[in-house]
């Protein structure tokens, strides 16, 4: 068996040497790009940690079956493993259904031309003004700003507003004892699209104990979409932003304005210098 293993290594080396180096480089580059795209796509979602576990199990099984099948000639084990891979492919489609849905929605709803315009600047100012107002009075607030992935499916359980984005209207919605103040608001294309929306909640173990349901809803929303979620604590008045599964806490109005400018005004979730400065001090993952 050792001789056969050595012969296999020699044959593999000869086959690799016979291939053109540029073909090998292109193949490795394509594989690397696919892996990078999958990791980046799942970053901040519920499936990210699950993917690590699945990858570890599959790699371990592949090494075990390959070695055992080669040295012990366990043909039935190899056959069952091939069938297991076929079943696992269907199981992964079920497990990662939210991520697949998110990808399909992104393909269908991507805005090809999204620049920094005066309208975006005005929207950011309205959001900052409202968050500052709510923070000073310790009024809870939860606002999801739609980006490439549409939020219509999540927001359909709420009340349709379809009004121009303004700080006064947001403050009215979140005013204590108003019918819609406990749930979230969805902002889409510079308009308040829905209010009274129940956001998906992050798992209880993913947040610090001191954080309540609004912060869980903020993180849960950005795990299921690429939305930027502003949350104002009713207990402390702290302003936070949830994005890509991360929560950036205790922001000043100027810090909120800078983060929103980075996230909404210039190309999605790419981290620019202002964003990275706050990442080191305010981020929780």
C-alpha positions in Angstrom: 0.0 0.0 0.0 2.9 2.4 0.7 4.3 1.7 -2.8 0.9 2.5 -4.3 0.7 5.7 -2.3 4.2 6.8 -3.5 3.2 5.9 -7.1 0.1 8.1 -6.8 2.2 11.0 -5.5 4.6 10.6 -8.4 1.8 10.5 -11.0 0.2 13.5 -9.4 3.4 15.5 -9.6 4.0 14.5 -13.2 0.4 15.5 -14.2 0.9 18.8 -12.4 4.2 19.5 -14.1 2.7 18.7 -17.5 0.1 21.5 -17.1 0.8 25.0 -18.2 1.6 27.2 -15.2 -0.8 29.9 -16.4 -3.7 27.5 -16.4 -3.0 26.4 -12.9 -2.8 30.1 -11.8 -6.1 30.9 -13.5 -7.9 27.9 -11.9 -6.5 28.8 -8.4 -7.5 32.4 -8.9 -11.1 31.5 -9.9 -11.4 29.1 -6.9 -10.1 31.9 -4.6 -12.5 34.4 -6.0 -15.4 32.1 -5.5 -14.4 31.3 -1.9 -13.9 35.0 -1.2 -17.3 35.9 -2.7 -19.1 33.3 -0.6 -17.3 34.4 2.6 -18.0 38.1 1.9 -21.6 37.4 1.0 -22.3 35.5 4.2 -20.4 37.9 6.4 -22.6 39.2 9.1 -25.4 36.7 8.4 -26.7 33.8 10.5 -25.2 31.4 8.0 -21.6 32.6 8.4 -20.8 30.6 11.5 -22.7 27.6 10.3 -20.6 27.7 7.1 -17.4 27.4 9.1 -18.8 24.3 10.9 -20.0 22.7 7.7 -16.7 23.4 5.9 -14.8 21.8 8.9 -17.0 18.7 8.8 -16.8 18.2 5.0 -13.0 18.7 4.9 -12.5 16.3 7.8 -14.8 13.7 6.2 -13.1 14.1 2.8 -9.7 13.5 4.3 -10.9 10.6 6.4 -12.7 8.9 3.5 -9.9 9.5 1.0 -7.2 8.1 3.3 -9.3 5.2 4.6 -10.6 4.3 1.2 -7.1 4.2 -0.3 -5.3 2.3 2.4 -8.1 0.0 3.6 -9.9 -0.4 0.3 -13.2 0.5 1.7 -15.1 0.8 -1.5 -18.5 0.8 0.2 -17.5 3.7 2.4 -16.4 5.7 -0.6 -19.7 4.9 -2.3 -21.8 6.0 0.7 -19.7 9.2 1.0 -20.5 10.1 -2.6 -24.2 9.7 -1.9 -23.8 11.7 1.3 -22.4 14.6 -0.7 -25.4 14.5 -3.0 -27.7 14.6 0.0 -25.6 17.4 1.6 -26.0 19.6 -1.5 -29.8 19.5 -1.1 -29.5 20.1 2.7 -27.3 23.1 2.2 -29.9 24.6 -0.2 -32.4 24.3 2.7 -30.2 25.5 5.5 -28.9 28.5 3.5 -32.3 29.4 2.1 -32.4 32.9 3.6 -28.9 33.6 2.2 -29.9 32.3 -1.2 -33.1 34.4 -1.2 -31.0 37.4 -0.3 -28.7 36.8 -3.2 -31.6 36.4 -5.7 -33.2 39.6 -4.3 -29.9 41.4 -4.7 -29.6 40.3 -8.3 -33.1 41.5 -9.1 -33.0 44.7 -7.2 -29.5 46.0 -7.5 -29.3 49.7 -8.4 -26.6 50.0 -11.0 -26.0 53.7 -10.5 -26.0 54.8 -6.9 -24.0 58.0 -6.4 -23.7 60.6 -3.7 -26.4 63.1 -4.5 -27.9 66.1 -2.7 -31.0 64.0 -2.0 -29.0 61.4 -0.1 -27.3 64.2 1.9 -30.8 65.5 2.8 -32.0 62.1 3.8 -29.0 61.6 6.1 -29.6 64.9 7.8 -33.2 64.0 8.5 -32.2 60.7 10.0 -29.5 62.3 12.1 -31.9 65.1 13.3 -34.6 62.5 14.3 -32.1 60.2 16.1 -30.7 63.2 18.0 -34.2 64.3 19.0 -35.1 60.8 20.2 -31.8 60.3 22.0 -32.1 63.6 24.0 -35.6 62.6 25.2 -34.8 58.9 25.6 -37.5 57.8 23.2 -36.9 54.4 21.6 -36.4 54.3 17.8 -35.7 51.7 15.2 -35.1 52.7 11.5 -34.0 50.4 8.7 -32.6 52.1 5.6 -33.0 49.9 2.5 -30.0 49.5 0.2 -29.6 46.9 -2.6 -31.7 44.2 -1.0 -35.4 45.2 -0.9 -37.2 45.0 2.4 -40.7 44.7 1.0 -41.1 41.0 2.0 -40.1 41.8 5.6 -42.1 45.0 5.9 -45.4 43.6 4.5 -46.5 42.9 8.1 -46.3 46.6 8.9 -48.4 49.7 8.0 -47.7 51.3 4.6 -46.9 55.0 4.9 -45.2 56.0 1.6 -44.4 59.5 2.7 -41.4 61.8 2.3 -38.6 61.2 4.8 -38.7 63.9 7.4 -37.5 64.1 11.0 -40.8 65.4 12.2 -42.7 62.4 10.8 -40.2 59.9 12.3 -40.5 61.6 15.7 -44.2 61.5 15.5 -44.2 57.7 14.7 -41.9 56.9 17.6 -43.6 59.2 20.1 -44.6 57.2 23.2 -48.0 55.7 23.3 -48.5 56.2 19.5 -49.9 53.1 17.8 -46.6 52.4 15.8 -43.9 53.5 18.3 -42.8 50.1 19.5 -41.8 48.6 16.2 -39.6 49.5 13.3 -39.7 51.9 10.4 -38.5 51.0 6.9 -37.0 53.8 4.7 -36.8 53.1 1.0 -35.5 55.5 -1.7 -35.8 58.6 0.4 -39.3 57.8 1.6 -40.8 56.3 4.8 -42.2 53.2 3.2 -43.5 51.3 6.2 -44.0 51.8 10.0 -44.9 49.3 12.7 -42.7 46.6 11.1 -41.7 43.6 13.2 -38.0 43.1 12.4 -36.5 39.6 12.6 -34.7 39.1 15.9 -31.1 38.1 16.4 -30.6 35.1 18.7 -30.5 36.0 22.3 -27.0 34.7 22.8 -25.6 37.0 20.1 -25.9 40.2 22.1 -24.8 41.5 25.4 -27.4 41.1 28.2 -27.8 44.8 28.7 -29.2 45.2 25.2 -32.9 44.9 24.6 -35.3 43.8 21.9 -34.7 46.9 19.7 -31.0 46.1 19.4 -31.8 42.4 18.8 -34.2 43.5 16.0 -31.6 45.8 14.5 -28.9 43.1 14.3 -31.5 40.6 13.1 -32.6 42.8 10.3 -29.1 43.4 9.0 -28.4 39.7 9.3 -31.3 39.0 6.9 -30.5 41.9 4.5 -27.9 44.5 3.7 -29.9 47.3 5.4 -28.4 49.9 7.6 -30.4 50.0 10.9 -30.4 53.0 13.3 -31.5 52.2 16.8 -32.0 54.6 19.7 -32.2 53.1 23.2 -35.2 54.0 25.3 -33.3 53.3 28.6 -30.1 55.2 27.9 -30.7 57.3 24.8 -27.6 55.8 23.1 -27.5 55.9 19.4 -26.3 52.8 17.5 -26.0 51.5 14.0 -26.3 47.9 13.0 -24.8 46.8 9.7 -23.6 43.4 8.3 -24.3 41.7 11.6 -22.3 44.2 13.6 -23.5 46.8 16.1 -21.7 50.1 16.5 -22.8 51.7 19.8 -22.7 55.0 21.6 -22.5 57.2 18.5 -22.5 61.0 18.7 -24.7 62.9 16.1 -21.5 63.7 14.2 -20.4 60.1 14.3 -23.8 58.9 13.1 -23.7 61.4 10.3 -20.2 60.2 9.2 -21.2 56.5 9.3 -24.4 57.1 7.4 -22.4 59.1 4.8 -20.0 56.2 4.4 -22.7 53.5 4.2 -25.3 55.2 2.2 -23.6 57.9 0.2 -20.6 56.3 -1.4 -21.0 52.6 -2.3 -22.7 50.3 0.1 -20.9 48.5 2.9 -17.3 49.3 1.9 -15.3 50.6 4.9 -13.8 54.0 4.4 -11.4 55.8 6.8 -14.2 57.4 8.9 -15.9 54.1 9.2 -12.7 52.3 10.3 -12.0 54.8 13.0 -15.3 54.1 14.6 -14.9 50.3 14.0 -12.1 50.1 16.5 -13.9 51.7 19.3 -17.6 51.2 18.9 -18.0 47.8 17.1 -19.4 44.8 18.7 -19.5 41.5 16.9 
